[in-house]
Amino acid sequence: MRGESERGAVLLVALVMLLLLTLIGLAGMRMEQLEERMAGNLRDRQMAFQSAEAALSAGELAARDIHQRSDAEASAYGADGSVSGFAQMAAAPVYQLRFLRWLGNEGLEVGKGGSASGVAIEVRAIGFGVRRQPSGEPVSRVRLSSIYFIR
């Protein structure tokens, strides 16, 4: 009789061990899913940042082009624009130019003692990631801003 009760105890211990191994495996799978989501979100955020940087550069180039025109007025710097070449993104990155002020020989030192004259422009850019929410909105959005001085 003793042999049968020992066999039952071994079966019970084996079942408990199997249950523990199953719980450990499920916890590992859940952790892996979480890490996968975190890596995807980080990648999407990096893509949004890179597209915002591209829009910021495009905005600075647009401000320089406007300034190079001899008839550039303050209202000309109120331009908005988008950057092409980002078809895989949830939305195209955009920039906005805002005139800050004219700078004319105000004693600003540039280089070795030369005074500065020109214009100060604020460039704002918004970049979007690749993924979309079920509503269609981009998951990641990055906003960048710079003050661009053109002389």
DAFENPE-V92262 format. One line per field, one symbol per residue. ss: DSSP state (2 for helix, 1 for strand, 0 for the rest). phi: phi as a letter, one per 30 degrees, with the letter a starting at -180 (. if undefined). burial: 1 if it has 24 or more other C-alpha atoms within 12 Angstrom, else 0. A space follows every 50 residues. Layout:
ss->???
phi->???
burial->???
This chain:
ss->02222222222222222222222222222222222222222222222222 22222222222222222200000222200111000000000001111111 11111111110001111111111111110001000001001111111111 0
phi->.ddddddddddddddddddddddddddddddddddddddddddddddddd ddddddddddddddddddddcdcedddddcabcdjbddddaddbbbcbdc adcbhciddbiciddcblbcbcccbbcbdddcdedjdddcbbcbbbcccc c
burial->00000000000000000000000000000000000000000001101111 11111111111111011000000001101111100000111111111110 00000000000000000111111111111110000001111111111111 0
